[in-house]
Each structure stands twice: as structure tokens, then as C-alpha cells.
């Protein structure tokens, strides 16, 4: 029999989602028929983020065409794209009065462009109602297609994100086979090249899956060498009994040590902790030292 998952330590517990702001965000998303990765991915920060009036919008539906062993987003055959979704997201941004917006999506291999033009349309709609809002795009790999990637990079989000998710040694056992470790690095490398001095390129990965210290350091080096300016590192949490089991709950002090190593490797921004997720407090990156120059495209 497989070894039992470790017991939840005290530092990994979160309050049950509740409160006025939480309910307002929940009702707003439901009223506009919008999806949030906060719900679909069973994010442990849902209460905190929705309580602050923020949410990460997940566009193009909530059914993914790929299946990763750690992810709780449903996989299968997605519905057709909602042509009104860009306007709906923009309306939610307006009503929530968001100064910073995070957009992600399911992977849509069923679409010729992977949904790149739809994502760019959502960005354009947000810019129309909130031109001063900053945007982070957390996107798929678009099967490595340059045209699709150029479309989303060309929509000019302040933060372009693509997650490596785990270390090289574990990548094949955790991610759908159509995702590859080197493919993810390639997406980040091209985005960094095309963006030049403007904005940030960011990635994220999980700990507690069976990785070793040397795996972590190798992944950090790979990300940095691929042009990443920022990295988020958090604890993997098993969303259901059917998903990959947690191998270890990483203590907060170990996360602190990993964050320190990331800065030593030259990342402009690094955040690591048990509850850190790729979009968690995304706006804090824009206040990091050196951020102003990159947001104006004047960094050297």
C-alpha cells in the first residue's frame, strides 16, 4: 500500500471563506457568469483575497483540454468561447474598482490559436474601462506556437507569467505529457526576448512533491537564465483524494531559505511560503525595487 499522506501541520491551516466582501465578489462573479481560478483550483487564499475585493479571473471557461495530476480544474471537452466574456470581465473589473488585474485561463488545445486572440481581447476590454489598471497574464504554452505567444505578449501586460509548476525530475509525472519542462522555459525565454526592457516575466512552482534541494536550485537557475525576473514558490496541496499525494509539508523557514537563494541568483522579486500561489498578492511585484524602470521600459 502507498504511504499515507503526512498530517496537516498547524501552519498550513486557513479559515473557511466568509465575510461581506467575500460574498460580494462571489455574487458578482456568479451574476456575470465568470469563472475564477480561486474556486476552480481550490485556492487556500480565497477567503483572504476575496475579502480584500480581489480575484483572479479564469477566462475561456473552466474545463481544460489537458490533465495534470496535481490540478483540480476539470479536464474534458470545453464549451465554445463566450464572445461576451471580454466585456463581462471588464465590467467586473470596473465594479470591483481594481487597480491590478490577474487573468489566467484553462488550456484550450481545441482552438486553432489556443485562445490567444480571446485573451488579448479581454486585456483590450479591461484597458478600455480601466486604462490605468495594471495586468498580469498567466498563460498556457500554446503548444509552443510563436504566433499565439506573440499575440498575448503583444497585448502588453505589465506581468507576463507562465508557470514551470515543478522541478525537471518530477515534471513528467505531474504534468500532462503535452507540457514539457523545456517547453515552458522556451515560452519564458521568448517572452523575455520580445518584451525587452518593458514589464516582468514571471513563473512559479510548488514544493512538497518529492523534490530535493538540488532540484530546487536547478529550477531557479533555469528560470533565471530563461529571462524570468520574478518567481513565486508555494506548498502543493492535494485538492482531492484522486490527485497526487503531498510528499511533505515544507516548514516556513525552508521557504524563507529558498526565497533568499532566489534573490541571491538575481531575481528582482521572489516570494516563497506555504500559501504562496502564482497570483497571490501579484501587485506587490510592481512595487519591488527596480519595478518603476521596467514599467516605463527604461531599464538597462
Phi, psi and omega in degrees: 000145178294151179297144179291146177295147179295152179291150179292124175282167183300326186284356185254012182263146180227150177291154177293136182303131180193178176107162184297310181297321178301312182294324179296316178295317180301314181291324179296312180298317179294319181296327180265003181056050180249152177258151176231135177294340177304319180276311187296327181261009178054047184293133181288349182264008185304315182297314182295311185291313179294331176293336175269001180080024180239157178201153175262116182282134177248109186266168179070028176092187181233026175239124185260146178274359177239165182226114176251144190288349182256348194260135182267358176294134183297143175246149182159213180260113183287162173285169175296156179295145175271109182298338181272357185300317178306316179293323179294316178297317179300321179294320177296319178299318179297313183293324179278352179056049187280127174277337179222134186237134174246127179241133171225182181203163167286164174277131184238076177292347180283347182260140183305323180254012182068008182091011184300317181292327177294316179299316179297326178293324176296316178301314180300319180295320178295316179300327182293326182260335181222072185298338182267355179288142174268154187227137167248130173253122174250107192241168177282191181264352180052034179055024178077009183284123183298318184299316180294317180296320178298325180297313182286322176296321181291345176286355171061051171291149178295328178234122173256123184235140171214122189273131173285332173075317181205175183284162184305315186298330183258354189303315183294333181269348183251330185253153172307142187299340179284342170273137174230153180299311181291329176296320177296317178298324178295320176300313181295319182297315180292320178299317179297320180294314184288332182278336179062234183271001183263134170069191186238148168248133191223152174216175182207153173208167187252151172245165181094014183255000182114008179286158177249167181303319181293329175295316181298312181296322178295321179294317177300316179296318180298317180295315181296317180291341178272000176102008179291134174264337188220149179215141176241136184225123183224177180277130172289135176236128182290116185287326178214164178300341181280347184266170180307137181282148173291133178271329183197142170267116186279125180296150181306324182293331176288323174298319178301319180294320178294318178300318179298317180296323179298316178296321179296333178277354174107008175294139176286334181211133177215138176219130181221137180178164183306323184255009179291133173233167188302325182258003184294122182050044182306326184295340182293336177299325185286351176255004182290156176305131180089355183293320184302318180295320181288330180284342176256359179072024183252005181289152183260000000 
